[in-house]
Amino acid sequence: MLRVSVQAWFSHDEIAAVPGSTLTLPLTIHNLGDSTESYTIVPAGLAASWTTVSQGNLTLFGGSQEVIDVEVSPPELSTTTAGPTAIAIRIIPLGDADDAMVAETTVTIEPFDDCRIVALQPIQRARHRATYEFMVENHGNTVASCRLHLIDSTDRIDGDFDPPAVGVAPGAASLVRLKVRAERGGFRRTSRTLDFDIEAARQGFAPVASSLALVQSPTIPAQAIGRALAVLAVIAGLALAWFGLVKPTIEDAVATEVADQTVTVDPGATNPDGTGATTTLPADSTDPGQGAVIGEPSYFRLEVAPALTQVADASNTLPAGQLFDITDVRIENPYNDKGVATLLVNGNQVFVWSLENVRGSVFEPRITPIRLQPGDIVAFSVRCDEIGDPTRATCTNAVNVGGESIAIDEG
């Protein structure tokens, strides 16, 4: 029967280690023989590269034992796989190398997060639209599942990600494209820089972000503005000549012609059929008549707060004696909730939005007004599929309906 001359064991059977830190494990070595023996102690196994021993050589009298320290320093790299890892130490007797033995224990490597966004084109030059490319890199030791967002506090930039979410394995990277659209502002003589951020949000971890910029070129060069001013000066001169000379001359001629054609009507005169004489107003005469109306800018707001997976609505009924022309609609989604929002007039859908595409607010202008009659009902309905802010108990959405309010005389 083979007789074992040395025995070794760790004081801990299983312990956790954080990548980037050092863990010390006591290892006991016992000489089971009757004579003095020297041993060579070396790390073994897959974790040998980040395992060290305090004493590489040890001499023990027969029957004696000694405790040495084994240091485990897992590097903070994506190749340091999270989970159980075996730590092995080989003890080799110098007298008989074939009598070597291996002491093992299990160390659980903790997961760590190191996700980064690397912009390939941090600055783009364009008037209204541009495409950016960036890498989502995972330097951690677990899979990074990221949902991408565009952050612009000024609401001057909007965009779409391709893809909108990525899952990146440890040590890998994923290419994402972002197509941005800038709001169309007024005329600019000089360049304008719009700064915004892109963010990768992950459940259970803090989001990571990177800054981008869109440099908008001038809409009208300074040379073109000088030419336009020259043209305006010519037009102003012509207008001055019209109002100062031509128009007064024409008005005097018309007044003279009208005076020559003035007809005097005798109140006592009668028509051939015996009726009273009448006069006919000129074709360009106007009579406002009864119930003349003038539209005034106005708006009303509808707010809802549906619970998760529920539907909530709010409505407004147009009062008697009033018309309302809807000319624009602005929907608000301040907490990035997900679901479906609908604007209805008398039960008929006018607008339908996916809340996932509404970040903050979206303005819906209309060229053709929608005329509301007294008693018509405008309703705003929202189905809450996901609450954007985890600190809130409901979705929170609103719609502002703007237009012209017109008073009418129903008598």
C-alpha positions as CSV (number, residue, x, y, z in Angstrom):
1,M,0.0,0.0,0.0
2,L,1.3,3.5,-1.0
3,R,2.1,5.5,2.1
4,V,1.6,9.3,2.0
5,S,4.4,11.2,3.6
6,V,2.9,14.8,3.6
7,Q,-0.5,16.2,4.1
8,A,-1.8,19.8,3.5
9,W,-5.1,21.6,3.8
10,F,-6.7,25.1,3.8
11,S,-8.4,26.6,6.8
12,H,-11.4,27.7,4.7
13,D,-13.4,25.4,2.3
14,E,-15.0,28.3,0.4
15,I,-14.6,32.1,0.5
16,A,-15.4,35.1,-1.7
17,A,-12.9,37.3,-3.4
18,V,-13.4,40.7,-5.1
19,P,-11.4,41.3,-8.3
20,G,-8.7,43.9,-7.8
21,S,-8.2,43.0,-4.1
22,T,-6.0,40.5,-2.3
23,L,-7.3,37.6,-0.2
24,T,-5.0,35.7,2.3
25,L,-5.7,32.0,2.9
26,P,-3.8,30.0,5.6
27,L,-2.4,26.7,4.4
28,T,-1.3,24.0,6.9
29,I,1.5,21.5,5.8
30,H,2.1,18.4,7.9
31,N,5.1,16.1,7.6
32,L,3.7,12.6,8.2
33,G,7.1,10.9,8.0
34,D,9.6,10.2,10.8
35,S,12.5,12.0,9.3
36,T,13.1,15.7,8.4
37,E,11.9,16.6,4.9
38,S,12.2,19.7,2.7
39,Y,9.3,20.7,0.4
40,T,8.9,23.0,-2.6
41,I,5.5,24.8,-2.6
42,V,4.2,26.2,-5.9
43,P,0.7,27.4,-7.2
44,A,-1.1,25.1,-9.6
45,G,-4.2,25.1,-11.7
46,L,-5.9,27.8,-13.8
47,A,-5.6,30.4,-11.1
48,A,-1.8,29.9,-10.7
49,S,-1.0,33.2,-12.4
50,W,-2.7,35.3,-9.6
51,T,-1.8,33.0,-6.7
52,T,1.4,33.4,-4.6
53,V,2.8,31.6,-1.5
54,S,4.7,33.3,1.3
55,Q,7.3,30.5,1.5
56,G,8.4,28.7,-1.7
57,N,10.5,26.3,0.3
58,L,9.8,24.7,3.7
59,T,11.7,22.2,5.9
60,L,9.8,20.2,8.6
61,F,10.9,17.7,11.2
62,G,9.3,14.4,11.2
63,G,5.7,14.6,12.6
64,S,5.7,18.4,12.7
65,Q,3.5,20.9,10.8
66,E,3.6,24.6,9.9
67,V,1.1,27.2,8.5
68,I,2.0,29.4,5.5
69,D,0.0,32.1,3.8
70,V,-1.4,31.8,0.3
71,E,-2.3,35.1,-1.3
72,V,-5.1,35.2,-4.0
73,S,-5.2,38.4,-6.1
74,P,-7.8,38.0,-8.9
75,P,-7.2,40.8,-11.4
76,E,-10.0,43.2,-12.3
77,L,-10.2,42.1,-15.9
78,S,-13.1,40.8,-18.0
79,T,-11.2,37.4,-18.3
80,T,-11.6,36.9,-14.5
81,T,-14.8,34.9,-14.7
82,A,-17.4,35.4,-12.0
83,G,-18.3,32.4,-9.9
84,P,-16.5,29.5,-8.2
85,T,-12.8,29.1,-9.0
86,A,-10.5,26.3,-7.7
87,I,-7.2,27.4,-5.9
88,A,-4.6,24.7,-6.0
89,I,-1.2,24.5,-4.3
90,R,1.3,21.7,-5.1
91,I,3.6,20.5,-2.3
92,I,6.6,18.5,-3.7
93,P,9.0,16.6,-1.3
94,L,12.6,17.1,-2.4
95,G,13.4,13.5,-1.3
96,D,10.8,11.9,-3.5
97,A,9.1,14.1,-6.1
98,D,6.6,11.4,-7.0
99,D,5.2,11.7,-3.5
100,A,3.9,15.2,-4.2
101,M,0.3,16.2,-3.3
102,V,-2.1,19.1,-4.1
103,A,-4.2,21.1,-1.6
104,E,-7.3,22.7,-3.0
105,T,-10.0,25.1,-1.9
106,T,-12.8,27.0,-3.7
107,V,-12.9,30.8,-4.0
108,T,-16.0,32.5,-5.4
109,I,-15.1,35.4,-7.6
110,E,-17.5,38.3,-7.2
111,P,-19.0,40.0,-10.3
112,F,-17.9,43.6,-11.1
113,D,-19.2,46.2,-13.5
114,D,-17.1,48.2,-16.0
115,C,-19.3,49.3,-18.9
116,R,-18.1,52.2,-21.1
117,I,-19.3,54.2,-24.1
118,V,-16.6,55.2,-26.6
119,A,-17.8,57.8,-29.2
120,L,-16.2,57.3,-32.7
121,Q,-17.4,60.7,-33.9
122,P,-18.0,62.9,-30.8
123,I,-18.5,66.0,-33.0
124,Q,-20.5,66.2,-36.3
125,R,-21.2,69.2,-38.5
126,A,-24.6,69.4,-40.2
127,R,-27.6,71.7,-40.5
128,H,-30.3,69.5,-39.1
129,R,-29.5,65.8,-39.3
130,A,-26.4,63.7,-38.5
131,T,-25.4,60.1,-37.9
132,Y,-23.0,59.2,-35.0
133,E,-21.3,55.8,-34.3
134,F,-20.1,54.7,-30.9
135,M,-19.0,51.5,-29.1
136,V,-20.6,50.1,-26.0
137,E,-17.6,48.2,-24.4
138,N,-17.9,45.7,-21.5
139,H,-14.8,45.6,-19.4
140,G,-16.6,43.8,-16.5
141,N,-16.9,40.1,-15.9
142,T,-20.6,39.7,-16.5
143,V,-22.9,40.3,-19.4
144,A,-24.0,44.0,-19.7
145,S,-27.6,44.5,-20.9
146,C,-27.9,48.1,-21.8
147,R,-30.9,50.3,-23.0
148,L,-29.8,53.4,-24.8
149,H,-31.2,56.9,-24.2
150,L,-30.5,60.4,-25.7
151,I,-30.4,63.1,-23.0
152,D,-30.9,66.8,-24.0
153,S,-32.3,69.1,-21.3
154,T,-33.0,71.8,-23.9
155,D,-35.2,69.6,-26.1
156,R,-33.4,70.8,-29.2
157,I,-32.1,67.3,-30.2
158,D,-34.0,64.1,-30.8
159,G,-32.8,60.8,-32.3
160,D,-33.1,57.1,-32.9
161,F,-30.7,54.3,-31.9
162,D,-29.9,51.3,-34.1
163,P,-30.2,49.0,-32.2
164,P,-32.0,50.6,-29.2
165,A,-30.7,48.0,-26.7
166,V,-27.6,45.8,-26.7
167,G,-26.3,42.9,-24.7
168,V,-22.5,42.8,-24.5
169,A,-20.5,39.8,-23.3
170,P,-17.4,40.3,-20.9
171,G,-14.5,41.7,-22.9
172,A,-16.6,42.4,-26.0
173,A,-18.0,45.5,-27.6
174,S,-21.0,46.4,-29.7
175,L,-21.4,49.1,-32.4
176,V,-24.4,51.4,-32.2
177,R,-25.5,54.1,-34.6
178,L,-27.5,57.2,-33.6
179,K,-29.4,59.3,-36.1
180,V,-30.2,62.7,-34.6
181,R,-32.5,65.5,-35.7
182,A,-32.1,69.1,-34.6
183,E,-35.1,71.5,-34.4
184,R,-35.3,73.9,-37.2
185,G,-34.5,77.3,-35.7
186,G,-34.4,80.8,-37.2
187,F,-31.8,82.2,-39.6
188,R,-28.2,82.1,-38.3
189,R,-25.3,84.1,-39.5
190,T,-22.8,82.0,-37.5
191,S,-22.4,78.4,-36.4
192,R,-24.3,77.0,-33.4
193,T,-23.1,74.1,-31.2
194,L,-25.7,71.8,-29.6
195,D,-24.4,69.6,-26.8
196,F,-26.2,66.4,-25.7
197,D,-25.4,63.1,-24.0
198,I,-26.0,59.4,-24.8
199,E,-26.7,57.1,-21.8
200,A,-26.6,53.3,-21.4
201,A,-29.0,52.3,-18.6
202,R,-28.6,48.9,-16.9
203,Q,-30.7,47.3,-14.2
204,G,-29.0,47.2,-10.9
205,F,-26.1,49.5,-12.0
206,A,-25.5,53.2,-12.4
207,P,-25.9,54.4,-16.0
208,V,-22.9,55.4,-18.0
209,A,-22.9,58.3,-20.4
210,S,-20.8,60.1,-23.1
211,S,-21.0,63.6,-24.5
212,L,-21.6,64.4,-28.1
213,A,-22.0,67.7,-30.0
214,L,-23.7,68.8,-33.2
215,V,-22.3,71.9,-34.8
216,Q,-24.9,73.6,-37.0
217,S,-23.6,75.6,-39.9
218,P,-25.1,79.0,-40.7
219,T,-28.4,79.0,-42.6
220,I,-27.7,82.2,-44.5
221,P,-24.1,83.4,-45.1
222,A,-23.3,87.0,-44.3
223,Q,-22.8,87.9,-48.0
224,A,-26.4,86.7,-48.7
225,I,-27.7,88.9,-45.9
226,G,-26.0,91.9,-47.4
227,R,-27.6,91.3,-50.7
228,A,-31.0,90.8,-49.1
229,L,-30.6,94.1,-47.3
230,A,-29.9,95.8,-50.6
231,V,-33.0,94.3,-52.1
232,L,-35.1,95.4,-49.1
233,A,-33.8,98.9,-49.5
234,V,-35.0,99.0,-53.1
235,I,-38.4,97.6,-52.1
236,A,-38.6,100.3,-49.3
237,G,-37.9,103.0,-51.9
238,L,-40.6,101.7,-54.2
239,A,-43.1,101.5,-51.3
240,L,-42.3,105.0,-50.3
241,A,-42.9,106.2,-53.9
242,W,-46.2,104.3,-54.0
243,F,-47.6,105.6,-50.7
244,G,-46.2,109.1,-51.2
245,L,-47.0,109.8,-54.9
246,V,-48.9,107.1,-56.8
247,K,-51.6,106.1,-54.3
248,P,-52.7,109.7,-53.3
249,T,-53.0,110.5,-57.1
250,I,-55.2,107.4,-57.7
251,E,-57.4,108.2,-54.6
252,D,-58.0,111.7,-55.8
253,A,-59.0,110.5,-59.2
254,V,-61.4,107.9,-57.8
255,A,-63.0,110.5,-55.4
256,T,-63.6,112.9,-58.3
257,E,-65.2,110.1,-60.4
258,V,-67.5,109.1,-57.5
259,A,-68.5,112.6,-56.9
260,D,-69.5,112.9,-60.6
261,Q,-71.7,109.8,-60.4
262,T,-73.5,110.6,-57.1
263,V,-77.3,109.9,-57.4
264,T,-79.8,111.7,-55.2
265,V,-82.9,109.7,-54.3
266,D,-86.2,111.3,-53.6
267,P,-87.8,109.7,-50.5
268,G,-91.3,110.3,-51.9
269,A,-90.6,108.7,-55.3
270,T,-92.1,105.4,-56.3
271,N,-91.2,102.6,-58.6
272,P,-93.3,101.8,-61.6
273,D,-95.0,98.9,-59.7
274,G,-96.1,101.3,-57.0
275,T,-93.6,100.2,-54.3
276,G,-91.3,102.6,-52.5
277,A,-88.1,103.6,-54.1
278,T,-84.9,101.9,-52.8
279,T,-81.2,102.3,-53.2
280,T,-78.7,99.5,-53.8
281,L,-75.4,99.4,-51.8
282,P,-72.2,99.3,-53.9
283,A,-70.7,95.8,-54.4
284,D,-67.9,96.4,-51.9
285,S,-70.2,97.5,-49.1
286,T,-70.2,95.2,-46.0
287,D,-72.7,94.7,-43.2
288,P,-71.4,92.8,-40.2
289,G,-74.9,91.8,-39.3
290,Q,-75.9,90.1,-36.1
291,G,-73.7,87.7,-34.1
292,A,-70.3,88.7,-35.6
293,V,-67.5,86.6,-33.9
294,I,-63.8,87.0,-33.4
295,G,-61.5,84.0,-32.5
296,E,-59.2,84.3,-29.4
297,P,-56.2,82.0,-28.7
298,S,-57.0,79.5,-26.0
299,Y,-56.1,76.0,-24.7
300,F,-57.1,73.4,-22.2
301,R,-55.1,70.7,-20.5
302,L,-56.0,67.1,-19.7
303,E,-54.0,65.0,-17.2
304,V,-54.1,61.3,-16.3
305,A,-52.2,59.0,-13.9
306,P,-53.1,55.4,-14.7
307,A,-51.7,52.5,-12.6
308,L,-49.5,49.9,-14.1
309,T,-51.3,47.8,-16.8
310,Q,-54.4,50.0,-16.3
311,V,-56.1,52.6,-18.5
312,A,-57.1,56.1,-17.3
313,D,-58.8,59.0,-19.2
314,A,-59.8,62.6,-18.8
315,S,-62.2,64.7,-20.9
316,N,-63.4,68.2,-21.6
317,T,-66.9,69.1,-22.9
318,L,-67.2,72.2,-25.0
319,P,-69.7,74.6,-23.3
320,A,-72.8,76.1,-25.0
321,G,-72.3,79.2,-27.0
322,Q,-68.7,78.5,-28.0
323,L,-66.9,77.0,-30.9
324,F,-63.3,75.8,-30.7
325,D,-60.8,75.3,-33.5
326,I,-58.0,72.8,-32.6
327,T,-54.7,74.0,-34.2
328,D,-52.0,72.2,-32.2
329,V,-51.5,69.5,-29.7
330,R,-48.6,68.9,-27.2
331,I,-48.4,65.6,-25.4
332,E,-46.2,65.3,-22.2
333,N,-44.4,62.2,-20.9
334,P,-42.0,63.7,-18.3
335,Y,-41.0,60.4,-16.7
336,N,-40.4,58.4,-19.9
337,D,-43.4,56.0,-19.2
338,K,-44.2,53.3,-21.7
339,G,-47.7,52.6,-23.1
340,V,-50.2,54.0,-25.6
341,A,-51.8,57.5,-25.4
342,T,-54.9,58.5,-27.5
343,L,-56.6,61.8,-28.2
344,L,-60.3,61.4,-29.2
345,V,-63.0,63.7,-30.3
346,N,-66.5,62.4,-29.7
347,G,-65.0,58.9,-29.5
348,N,-63.1,59.1,-32.7
349,Q,-59.3,58.8,-32.6
350,V,-57.5,62.0,-33.7
351,F,-53.9,61.2,-32.5
352,V,-52.3,57.9,-31.2
353,W,-48.9,58.0,-29.6
354,S,-46.5,55.3,-28.4
355,L,-45.2,56.7,-25.1
356,E,-41.8,55.0,-25.7
357,N,-41.2,57.5,-28.6
358,V,-42.2,60.5,-26.5
359,R,-39.3,61.8,-24.4
360,G,-40.4,64.7,-22.3
361,S,-42.9,66.2,-24.8
362,V,-43.9,66.1,-28.5
363,F,-45.6,68.9,-30.4
364,E,-48.2,68.0,-33.0
365,P,-49.0,71.1,-35.2
366,R,-52.0,70.9,-37.6
367,I,-52.4,73.0,-40.8
368,T,-56.2,72.3,-41.0
369,P,-58.0,73.2,-37.8
370,I,-60.5,70.7,-36.2
371,R,-63.7,72.5,-35.5
372,L,-65.5,71.6,-32.2
373,Q,-69.2,72.4,-31.7
374,P,-70.9,73.1,-28.4
375,G,-71.3,69.8,-26.5
376,D,-68.4,68.0,-28.3
377,I,-66.2,65.9,-26.0
378,V,-62.4,65.8,-26.2
379,A,-60.9,62.9,-24.3
380,F,-57.3,61.9,-23.5
381,S,-56.8,58.2,-22.7
382,V,-53.5,56.4,-21.6
383,R,-52.7,52.7,-21.1
384,C,-49.7,52.3,-18.7
385,D,-47.5,49.4,-19.8
386,E,-44.3,50.4,-17.8
387,I,-43.7,53.2,-15.2
388,G,-40.6,55.1,-16.2
389,D,-39.7,56.4,-12.7
390,P,-39.5,53.5,-10.2
391,T,-40.1,55.9,-7.4
392,R,-43.6,56.7,-8.7
393,A,-46.7,54.5,-8.3
394,T,-48.4,55.5,-11.6
395,C,-47.7,56.7,-15.1
396,T,-47.9,60.5,-15.4
397,N,-49.0,62.0,-18.7
398,A,-50.9,65.1,-20.0
399,V,-52.0,66.7,-23.2
400,N,-52.3,70.4,-24.0
401,V,-54.9,71.2,-26.7
402,G,-54.4,74.7,-28.2
403,G,-56.4,76.7,-30.7
404,E,-59.0,79.5,-31.1
405,S,-62.1,79.9,-28.9
406,I,-65.0,81.5,-30.7
407,A,-68.1,82.9,-29.0
408,I,-71.4,82.5,-30.9
409,D,-74.8,84.0,-30.4
410,E,-77.2,81.1,-30.2
411,G,-80.2,83.5,-29.9
